[in-house]
Amino acid sequence: MKLTGHSLSCKRGESLIFSEINFSINSGSICFVKGSNGSGKSTLIRLLVGFLKSETGYITLDDQDITNDREIRAENFLYLGHENVLKPQLTVIEQILLWQGVSQNTYNFESDPMKVHSILKKKLYQCSEGQRRRVALTRLSIEKKRFWFLDEPTVSLDDNNVQLFKESLKDHCDNGGSAFIATHDNIGINPSFEILLSMKKSSTEQNDPFI
């Protein structure tokens, strides 16, 4: 499948966050979204998923306009943002079972790509930030969507767990999936495509020496 963005732009109030974003990625591809803090990386990811509307431009999937098609996006897209979106009172296994019930898919406990077996009975509020991030990342292999939209997916992960994520990402792409990843980290992956965002400043901001 080919996902294409055509002349996308986004505003927050009267401020232009980014404009004229164009890309095209095929199955098995990885796109990095890069830029300094405030340049719009998270905004672009959320726009592509459908949480925000584009000021201009449109998005196509295999040449079909899906800009306003929530059903097709829900069928094919999975978003993981800064927040892990976990229920702290649940144990790790209860959280995974909840996702399995919603998606009607299963996490492969035998291969255990995010190595959560040792913490399955632990309450999520008792887990470290790195452990909670690993649990959140199990959704990627549970829901089995074609396109992953990930905002800083390796935050709070140590080097060993970054490697687990990389292996999971490689497996996803080897099986025809694609990923958009907003990241500051050097996670040791060569993307197929890169979108570099720069800061857009309003006339007021340009006159402010502290911005």
Salt bridges, closest charged atoms under 4 A:
GLU129 OE2 - ARG132 NH2 2.52
GLU143 OE2 - ARG139 NH2 3.04
ASP151 OD2 - HIS82 ND1 3.43
ASP174 OD2 - LYS170 NZ 2.79
